[in-house]
Amino acid sequence: MKSGHRIEGRAFVFGDNVDTDVLAPGIYMKDPIEVIASHCLESLDPAFASTIRPGDIVVAGSGLGIGSSREQAAEALKYLGAGALLAKSYGGIFYRNALNFGLPALVCADTDRITAGDTLRIDPATGTVENLTKAESYRVDPLPEFLLRMIADGGLVAHLEKRFAASRTTA
């Protein structure tokens, strides 16, 4: 993700304290990620996994991803094609897991102004969110360049593989 890269998609809006058990239900934790993802958020929106499209944006209030440290919660959203996350605050481990999977997680104080189905355009480098449906703009904390590079590379593992491959060719 280069500076200025924009993410555009429909908003899927959830409330406060969406925990990792709702994102990746414990009963499916021994299953492959495609099974876990098919149950992502089903207790809040039974159609979520079947209706989210690549680039769509998950919007929540405070405490998105609180609870257990299961990385599958962020991985399921990435697997389903979520383009970004907007929330007033995040569970700390979930926030880092999202970034590690290459999923931009942005802090936005105005998530209560966003309605399900609104079309959003986010620029994580400049910290802007445009609500194209309502002709409104919101500020988010921009992501630093090193995180944007990591996300563009596909997440932490892909980013490190790229860096190590480059260092082997220059050594």
Contacts in CASP RR format, 6 or more apart in sequence:
PFRMAT RR
TARGET T0000
AUTHOR 0000-0000-0000
METHOD contacts of the structure
MODEL  1
MKSGHRIEGRAFVFGDNVDTDVLAPGIYMKDPIEVIASHCLESLDPAFAS
TIRPGDIVVAGSGLGIGSSREQAAEALKYLGAGALLAKSYGGIFYRNALN
FGLPALVCADTDRITAGDTLRIDPATGTVENLTKAESYRVDPLPEFLLRM
IADGGLVAHLEKRFAASRTTA
1 104 0 8 1.000
1 124 0 8 1.000
1 125 0 8 1.000
1 148 0 8 1.000
1 149 0 8 1.000
1 151 0 8 1.000
1 152 0 8 1.000
2 125 0 8 1.000
2 148 0 8 1.000
2 152 0 8 1.000
3 125 0 8 1.000
3 126 0 8 1.000
3 145 0 8 1.000
3 148 0 8 1.000
4 123 0 8 1.000
4 125 0 8 1.000
4 126 0 8 1.000
5 123 0 8 1.000
5 124 0 8 1.000
5 125 0 8 1.000
5 148 0 8 1.000
5 152 0 8 1.000
6 121 0 8 1.000
6 122 0 8 1.000
6 123 0 8 1.000
7 55 0 8 1.000
7 57 0 8 1.000
7 83 0 8 1.000
7 84 0 8 1.000
7 104 0 8 1.000
7 120 0 8 1.000
7 121 0 8 1.000
7 122 0 8 1.000
7 123 0 8 1.000
7 124 0 8 1.000
8 55 0 8 1.000
8 119 0 8 1.000
8 120 0 8 1.000
8 121 0 8 1.000
8 122 0 8 1.000
8 132 0 8 1.000
9 53 0 8 1.000
9 55 0 8 1.000
9 56 0 8 1.000
9 57 0 8 1.000
9 83 0 8 1.000
9 119 0 8 1.000
9 120 0 8 1.000
9 121 0 8 1.000
10 53 0 8 1.000
10 56 0 8 1.000
10 57 0 8 1.000
10 117 0 8 1.000
10 118 0 8 1.000
10 119 0 8 1.000
10 120 0 8 1.000
11 56 0 8 1.000
11 57 0 8 1.000
11 59 0 8 1.000
11 114 0 8 1.000
11 115 0 8 1.000
11 116 0 8 1.000
11 117 0 8 1.000
11 118 0 8 1.000
11 119 0 8 1.000
11 120 0 8 1.000
12 41 0 8 1.000
12 45 0 8 1.000
12 48 0 8 1.000
12 52 0 8 1.000
12 56 0 8 1.000
12 57 0 8 1.000
12 58 0 8 1.000
12 59 0 8 1.000
12 116 0 8 1.000
12 117 0 8 1.000
13 59 0 8 1.000
13 60 0 8 1.000
13 111 0 8 1.000
13 114 0 8 1.000
13 115 0 8 1.000
13 116 0 8 1.000
13 117 0 8 1.000
14 41 0 8 1.000
14 44 0 8 1.000
14 45 0 8 1.000
14 58 0 8 1.000
14 59 0 8 1.000
14 60 0 8 1.000
14 61 0 8 1.000
14 64 0 8 1.000
15 60 0 8 1.000
15 61 0 8 1.000
16 60 0 8 1.000
16 61 0 8 1.000
16 62 0 8 1.000
16 63 0 8 1.000
16 88 0 8 1.000
17 62 0 8 1.000
17 63 0 8 1.000
17 66 0 8 1.000
18 41 0 8 1.000
18 44 0 8 1.000
18 60 0 8 1.000
18 61 0 8 1.000
18 63 0 8 1.000
18 64 0 8 1.000
18 65 0 8 1.000
18 66 0 8 1.000
19 65 0 8 1.000
19 66 0 8 1.000
19 67 0 8 1.000
19 68 0 8 1.000
20 65 0 8 1.000
20 66 0 8 1.000
20 67 0 8 1.000
20 68 0 8 1.000
20 69 0 8 1.000
20 70 0 8 1.000
20 73 0 8 1.000
20 94 0 8 1.000
21 67 0 8 1.000
21 68 0 8 1.000
22 41 0 8 1.000
22 43 0 8 1.000
22 44 0 8 1.000
23 40 0 8 1.000
23 41 0 8 1.000
23 65 0 8 1.000
23 72 0 8 1.000
23 73 0 8 1.000
23 74 0 8 1.000
23 76 0 8 1.000
23 77 0 8 1.000
23 94 0 8 1.000
24 36 0 8 1.000
24 39 0 8 1.000
24 40 0 8 1.000
24 70 0 8 1.000
24 72 0 8 1.000
24 73 0 8 1.000
24 75 0 8 1.000
24 76 0 8 1.000
25 36 0 8 1.000
25 39 0 8 1.000
25 42 0 8 1.000
25 43 0 8 1.000
26 70 0 8 1.000
28 35 0 8 1.000
28 36 0 8 1.000
28 39 0 8 1.000
29 36 0 8 1.000
29 70 0 8 1.000
29 72 0 8 1.000
33 72 0 8 1.000
33 75 0 8 1.000
33 76 0 8 1.000
33 79 0 8 1.000
34 79 0 8 1.000
36 72 0 8 1.000
36 75 0 8 1.000
36 76 0 8 1.000
37 49 0 8 1.000
37 75 0 8 1.000
37 76 0 8 1.000
37 77 0 8 1.000
37 79 0 8 1.000
37 80 0 8 1.000
38 49 0 8 1.000
38 50 0 8 1.000
39 49 0 8 1.000
40 48 0 8 1.000
40 49 0 8 1.000
40 76 0 8 1.000
40 77 0 8 1.000
40 80 0 8 1.000
41 48 0 8 1.000
41 49 0 8 1.000
42 48 0 8 1.000
42 49 0 8 1.000
49 80 0 8 1.000
52 80 0 8 1.000
52 81 0 8 1.000
52 82 0 8 1.000
53 81 0 8 1.000
54 81 0 8 1.000
54 83 0 8 1.000
55 81 0 8 1.000
55 82 0 8 1.000
55 83 0 8 1.000
55 84 0 8 1.000
56 81 0 8 1.000
56 82 0 8 1.000
56 83 0 8 1.000
57 82 0 8 1.000
57 83 0 8 1.000
57 84 0 8 1.000
57 85 0 8 1.000
57 86 0 8 1.000
57 120 0 8 1.000
57 122 0 8 1.000
58 64 0 8 1.000
58 77 0 8 1.000
58 82 0 8 1.000
58 84 0 8 1.000
58 85 0 8 1.000
58 86 0 8 1.000
59 85 0 8 1.000
59 86 0 8 1.000
59 87 0 8 1.000
59 108 0 8 1.000
59 111 0 8 1.000
59 114 0 8 1.000
59 120 0 8 1.000
60 85 0 8 1.000
60 86 0 8 1.000
60 87 0 8 1.000
60 88 0 8 1.000
60 111 0 8 1.000
61 87 0 8 1.000
61 88 0 8 1.000
61 89 0 8 1.000
61 111 0 8 1.000
61 112 0 8 1.000
62 87 0 8 1.000
62 88 0 8 1.000
62 89 0 8 1.000
63 87 0 8 1.000
63 88 0 8 1.000
63 89 0 8 1.000
63 90 0 8 1.000
63 91 0 8 1.000
64 85 0 8 1.000
64 87 0 8 1.000
64 89 0 8 1.000
64 90 0 8 1.000
64 91 0 8 1.000
64 94 0 8 1.000
65 73 0 8 1.000
65 90 0 8 1.000
65 91 0 8 1.000
65 94 0 8 1.000
65 95 0 8 1.000
66 90 0 8 1.000
66 91 0 8 1.000
66 94 0 8 1.000
67 91 0 8 1.000
67 94 0 8 1.000
69 93 0 8 1.000
69 94 0 8 1.000
69 97 0 8 1.000
71 97 0 8 1.000
71 100 0 8 1.000
71 101 0 8 1.000
73 94 0 8 1.000
73 97 0 8 1.000
74 94 0 8 1.000
74 97 0 8 1.000
74 98 0 8 1.000
74 100 0 8 1.000
74 101 0 8 1.000
74 103 0 8 1.000
75 97 0 8 1.000
75 101 0 8 1.000
77 85 0 8 1.000
77 98 0 8 1.000
77 103 0 8 1.000
78 98 0 8 1.000
78 101 0 8 1.000
78 102 0 8 1.000
78 103 0 8 1.000
82 103 0 8 1.000
83 103 0 8 1.000
83 104 0 8 1.000
84 103 0 8 1.000
84 104 0 8 1.000
84 105 0 8 1.000
84 106 0 8 1.000
84 122 0 8 1.000
84 124 0 8 1.000
85 98 0 8 1.000
85 103 0 8 1.000
85 104 0 8 1.000
85 105 0 8 1.000
85 106 0 8 1.000
86 106 0 8 1.000
86 108 0 8 1.000
86 111 0 8 1.000
86 114 0 8 1.000
86 120 0 8 1.000
86 122 0 8 1.000
86 129 0 8 1.000
86 140 0 8 1.000
87 105 0 8 1.000
87 106 0 8 1.000
87 107 0 8 1.000
87 108 0 8 1.000
87 111 0 8 1.000
88 107 0 8 1.000
88 108 0 8 1.000
88 109 0 8 1.000
88 111 0 8 1.000
89 107 0 8 1.000
90 98 0 8 1.000
90 105 0 8 1.000
90 107 0 8 1.000
95 105 0 8 1.000
98 104 0 8 1.000
98 105 0 8 1.000
99 105 0 8 1.000
99 147 0 8 1.000
99 150 0 8 1.000
99 151 0 8 1.000
99 155 0 8 1.000
99 156 0 8 1.000
100 155 0 8 1.000
100 156 0 8 1.000
100 157 0 8 1.000
101 154 0 8 1.000
101 155 0 8 1.000
101 156 0 8 1.000
102 150 0 8 1.000
102 151 0 8 1.000
102 154 0 8 1.000
102 155 0 8 1.000
102 156 0 8 1.000
103 151 0 8 1.000
104 122 0 8 1.000
104 124 0 8 1.000
104 143 0 8 1.000
104 151 0 8 1.000
106 122 0 8 1.000
106 124 0 8 1.000
106 127 0 8 1.000
106 129 0 8 1.000
106 140 0 8 1.000
106 141 0 8 1.000
106 143 0 8 1.000
107 140 0 8 1.000
107 141 0 8 1.000
108 129 0 8 1.000
108 138 0 8 1.000
108 139 0 8 1.000
108 140 0 8 1.000
109 138 0 8 1.000
109 139 0 8 1.000
110 129 0 8 1.000
110 138 0 8 1.000
110 139 0 8 1.000
113 131 0 8 1.000
113 134 0 8 1.000
113 136 0 8 1.000
113 138 0 8 1.000
114 120 0 8 1.000
114 131 0 8 1.000
114 138 0 8 1.000
115 133 0 8 1.000
115 134 0 8 1.000
117 133 0 8 1.000
118 131 0 8 1.000
118 132 0 8 1.000
118 133 0 8 1.000
118 134 0 8 1.000
119 131 0 8 1.000
119 132 0 8 1.000
119 133 0 8 1.000
120 129 0 8 1.000
120 130 0 8 1.000
120 131 0 8 1.000
120 132 0 8 1.000
121 129 0 8 1.000
121 130 0 8 1.000
121 132 0 8 1.000
122 128 0 8 1.000
122 129 0 8 1.000
122 130 0 8 1.000
122 140 0 8 1.000
123 129 0 8 1.000
124 140 0 8 1.000
124 142 0 8 1.000
124 143 0 8 1.000
124 148 0 8 1.000
124 151 0 8 1.000
125 142 0 8 1.000
125 143 0 8 1.000
125 145 0 8 1.000
125 148 0 8 1.000
126 142 0 8 1.000
127 139 0 8 1.000
127 140 0 8 1.000
127 141 0 8 1.000
127 142 0 8 1.000
127 143 0 8 1.000
128 137 0 8 1.000
128 138 0 8 1.000
128 139 0 8 1.000
128 140 0 8 1.000
129 137 0 8 1.000
129 138 0 8 1.000
129 139 0 8 1.000
129 140 0 8 1.000
130 136 0 8 1.000
130 137 0 8 1.000
131 137 0 8 1.000
131 138 0 8 1.000
143 151 0 8 1.000
149 159 0 8 1.000
150 156 0 8 1.000
150 159 0 8 1.000
153 159 0 8 1.000
153 162 0 8 1.000
END
